Amino acid sequence: MKEEVKKAIEEIRPHLKADGGDVEFVDVTEEGVVKVKLLGACEGCPMRQMTLTQGITRFIKKKVPQIKEVQAV
C-alpha cells in the first residue's frame, strides 16, 4: 500500500508545484491513515486544508481506495 500511495503523490505533485507548493510522503499507518508534509506555498496558504481534503485526499483515495484519511504533519 505504501508504494501505491507514493505513486499517487508523485502523480499529484506537478499540480501543486504549478502553484508553488509541494507535498512530501511521510508515512502510512496500518489503519490506512496517510501522513504527508505540505511544503512551499502550501505550507502557509489559507487554502491549505481545502487543498489537503479536496485535492490530495480525494486523489489518493481514488488511486488507493483502502486509504481512510490523509493528515498533514
Order of alpha helices (4+ residues) and beta strands (2+ residues): alpha-beta-beta-alpha-alpha-beta
